[in-house]
Amino acid sequence: MAQGITHILEEWRSLEEEYQQLQDTHRTYLQKLDEVSTLQKKCSFSISHQRKRLHEMTHLVKKCSKETSEADARTMDELKEKIKMLPSAFSDMEAFLPKKNGLYLNLVLGNVNVTLLSKQSKFAYKDEYEKFKLYLTVLLLLFSFICYFFVSYRFLDAILNFLLVWYYCTLTIRESILITNGSRIKGWWVVHHYISAFLSGVMLTWPDGKLYKTFRNQFLAYCLYQSFVQCLQCYYQSGCLYRLRALGERHNMDLTVEGFQSWMWKGLTFLLPFLFFGHFWQLFNSLSLFRMAQLPDCKEGQVLLCGLCFLILFMGNFVTTVAVLRQKVKSRNQKPKSV
């Protein structure tokens, strides 16, 4: 037999051995997947059962608290503290278990499991989300700057508005996935992106005309300012979160947001004037649009819709920021008393 054929046969035998090892490894992998799936179902059932028992225990404690003596009151207080800790522990466990998507994710993605099952995957997705926000904010800042100072074409304005629609819609999807994976972003800052996406869509459909040209520069200046403030927030909030996570004071899946949070207090209060100025600019935009809607030659429905969106954004942003400030000031005033 020729030497070349002998070498080929040896290589083939080696390949067959490696293939056999691959089959064994893949068989083990499938077996482990089945085991993981079984464990996931067992954990989900156990958490659901524990929640039910905890609910019953809470009612029992409330009943007993009315009838206990002063000596037993301490024991009951300790038990109440332990009961309060369990729901957050259950939530931390569920962050690593498959769960059903919310209505929005079901509409956009269908019934697809979006739960990331390892800490590394969760952190990588969260960091990629933060980079996406920063890069797109810088891009929007540059685009708004060009449209405001150098170019005055409706086509480029449409591209900017389309980019805003895509950006905010993408944020809502990514944030829903992050919430499914244990992120604590909630409340107004989630709703804020839905309204902003709708507002950008309405601006995109606003036909070119006298009223659009009247509001155009005001809107572009607002976009320019908002992008600048968001860049500031992204930079300083990410640094603040990094320090607080290192100290164990914040959850690892916490995100930067377009607003003021209680954990931003140390070293970041200088952002407040920028934020409040942006909030009142939204109110100014709303009032300007409402005045335009009252003009005799106003026939576009986009004028009133944009005015309503800006008003809702102002009210939500302003009320939420003031509520966070009041809560923070109240907690700081209570600390000396407790000491």
Steps between C-alpha positions, in 0.01 A plus 500: 500500500630842405634722777255781415198268538636367831528856632143578386366187674681593823352849483155350442535270804604800708201695367268209583633487858447874541151467354421224749617725784285781359196271496562401863545864603184603315306212657615616844407857409144397404471300820611800707250720314219265602627507859514881496147517357374269774676706770357822357144365519565371853638838615211694340245274668678525837512883480131514414423266792720704737326823396163345576616382844661840567169670420322272748774560758460877465129474584578278799757749632253788464241304698742401775646852528169629635493243779869467600651626824787748517750215550388326181483827305877499443487148359217602267694808385801284417275262309349792304848618400587151373174485305580835333835367376362191324320666201823668381682166541232333285541772235878446492443128448242557225747722312684180402188299414301507172184707526214603276548816295283802568237618253738737321773239443240246389370746240850587374693173534233236554524230764881486500697437819719808556628406846880498516604220733847612610629811676760553228230503228284741699786742565617480138149581373461786750839649404413470131172684572692782671743528207209502255338791687825697513596447134151584371478806725829631358375428146172685568698790649710533183199456268298766688798735492536463121126545435478806728808692385586385147216324315131585466352214296177323599648171376787517753254601773300187412815286533566651843143433613512146360825443690327623818206264443734204443715595801212526748321190366825302531548632854153382604571148369844481661370634830219242503761226454713652779198516735432132425860431601480677836563866420321737738420775249128568532229760528515825313840450336361203304180687400715799404655306210162383367372859492825625343472236227141609429601869498783432253258307278257793498785742415602267217150517343462879541483637142731777392327834523490837674421360847765228476764756400391723790557221755795330325790697651348489847466121478853451363645721775309291755635175348851643507469596867340169602774300327765708677337445842459128433871475415579667835264263680640191332856595594441602862231246587709209370793614717274540803341158446844339465609638839175405674508146359858460619382601849207258478242781526336452158364206303728378220222535240417864582511731196558864418176690435390832346426652836607541862514198730564490875832319456628790287496740797869477588702710258229523235268772628655739247289320236176627656505850340556338157214256560253762623588731211425212260170429678384862467614504137252215445230716658603792277476273192156386611368855550647612166326213320168565675519865389574387144202260511270798561611680183237517221734342241589200725361189330763242604399271785869448579516843667256409777637144539857626542379761750329230709810276488728781616258588780487137622880478485536820702250391765648149533862616510438792736279310746734198507812711554336706778371179665850349500645822646238513777559135585877552514476816714253327732725197545801724571307696763391178673852356529622726784180429696548125476860535624 
